Amino acid sequence: MIDLLPHIINGLTLGLLFALIALGFTLIVGVMEVINLAHGSLFAIGAYFALTVIAGSWFAGTPFGAWWLSLPLGLRYVLALAIGPALAGLAGMLLELCLRPTYGKPPLYGLLLTFGAALVIEELIRLVWGTGEQNLALPQAINGAFLLNGMIFSTYRFFAAGFSIAAIVAVWLFLERTSAGAVIKAGAHDSEMVRALGYDLARLRLVVFGFGAALAGLAGVVMVPIWGLRPHVGVDIVIPAFLIIVIGGVGSFWGAVIAALLVGLVIGITGVYAAAWSTMSMYLLLIAILGFRSRGLLGRKSALEN
Amino acid sequence: MSKTRISRRGLLGAAGAASAVSLFAGPWQHNRVWAQGAAKPIRIGITADASGQYANSGASDKRGMMMAIAEANERGGVLGRKVEFVHIDTETTAATGSRVAERMISREQCGFLVGAVHSGVANAISQVAQKYGVVYINTNSSSPTEAGQNCHRVKFVFDGNGTNFAKAAVKSAIERFGPDWMLLTNDYVWGHDTAAATKTLLKEYGGKVMEEVLIPQGTRDFTSALLKVQQHKPGVVSAAIGGDDQKAMRQQVVQLKMGDKPAWINSQQDWDDVYGLPIETLFGVFGTTWYYRLDLPGVADFVKRYQTMYPETAMRSPGNVFYNGYMSIRELLGAVERAGTTNNIAVIKALEGHKIAAKDRMQHFDATIDAQTHQVQQTIYLATANKAPKEKDDIFEVLSQARAEDVRDTDSAKLCKLEPYEQTPTFDA
């Protein structure tokens, strides 16, 4: 008889990592009503910039490069955690500027544009960082493994899960406790009303897209030491992220978090009894939940349901 | 209403003219003879993945083929004809493989198709190739089915397969690490076939499978499977996990410090999947068909030619995937020269049973293109991480080399039923 507890713990940590990936996605969909298929590419950009910060590869062979590499890995990692997402956020803002002509047009325009952007970004990554597999070095303090109840767990995985909790709480506090957050939430609820109240809607969209992209980049920096780094790494996350926000209810913050935990648990537990079905299990979960509740777990009621 | 009348004489005349035209243009394959006159270049369709799970390996595969084509053209071409190529991305997707093969044959007028890393893609391409009689070389996909139940008269398989690697590894691993094995199997054709070969050998040598965990393609999180490995405590884990899945798995095994215990047997380790990664990710024993530091004649020069041709490539030393791509084209063009024609059946016959000297293949032992299965029977190497590298790229330590006859996949030979020559369309490429 297999002890299920380690697999439940594994499922929960996986769910927290999924939640981190889905946060930025749900924010952008909620406010902009754009399904950003380039979300995965922004995830990859954040990770690749972090790689550059940690490895200092762009300055290799120069005195600055030598000085940079003499800095402790822990410090470079912390800088990577800030710089990678920031640059991904800038890339997101650039993408939002490109998206502007599609506002007010059928959603297909935005969908196609972000899909095209994903392809372009992936090719750019190949040109700048190469096609091969890369490795994000980790400080010793968060690397390695530990024993828990006779089982070996990865220290970094728990660090990443803890980091995800911190990021979720920080984003929630930002949305709930700051005036900027209130405007973003209002924008998600009724963007025209926000405009009528005198807020610059164009700037709000730019900021939200940049913020969502930065969260994608942050997820990239945190996730790639587990999943590995290659130019198409972003493709791996778009589908789970999309699925999670649909299960949680489009635009719902806590819906996305709960859905991510559910998906992680379902994958973790299916892995014990029917590993071949572990990927399929999240799609089955989607069908099961939408079958009973078409707007997702915490999605807003549509006008048709009233 | 038209006043044109169809007279009997007119009808007979039209039928005669149509017959004459059809004799000239003929069925499709003869039409291609006319289209590809002797002075025209020999056109090869490169069916390498440029996206998807095997994008990276596909790029190496293509580079190998391009170098062989460039060298052939430097020598003045083949049969006095220049060799040119067309490349279309097969996207690591079987359906795309079929579409690409159809297009390359019917629209791009390719006389030969070469390339594949993914077994499903290779199988899809070969079905189309067989329909048209186009010689196809599967360069790098190593599922035993490729030279087994999915073999075709037009298809030649240049990589070692899962059975070859398992035969080289299983017996000694049971003796050293015990009979209790767990299998991690990628849930697609190559994974299943490789695992089946391992299970057969385990049965033969007294080993047992504690559990086989099927890993869906595209899996990025292996923690669940690795927890199960810890719970079962096997002596050996035999992993048939490929491409990006394998890279993610390796990373996570290292994070859990499970690389040394249990013992890991990885069917084949493609160079492209580990190049540039830290040495600790290269745990366990794995198979390969070639290594760039083999102490054999020609290897150093081959590496130098690669580095000269691809000065900008991040991968500074060629690996097994590049090697297979190169060798495939070289042997294909060699067969055309031996046959003295580009007629597909003549080329097939020139390839079947062809013996290749060890020095020409830069391997330890002679190789043969098996006439029964069309798989290249070749030296199989077992390797592990090199703890004392001579240079940055020297990451493999070759542990042993097995002769082709010792690791021959006899099951494939039983399952392979090649189509008769007369059922294979014929044409001049």
Interface residues (C-beta under 8 A of the other chain):
Chain A: I2 D3 P6 H7 N10 T13 L14 G130 T131 G132 E133 Q134 N135 N143 G144 A145 M151 I152 F153 S154 T155 Y156 R157 P225 I226 W227 G228 R230 P231 H232 D236 I267 G268 G271 V272 A275 A276 W277 S278 T279 M280
Chain B: S51 G52 A55 N56 A59 D187 V213 L214 I215 P216 G218 T219 R220 D221 T223 S224 A225 L227 K228 Q230 Q231 D244 K247 A248 Q251 Q252 Q255 L256 K257 M258 D272 D273 V274 Y275 G276 L277 P278 T281 A314 M315
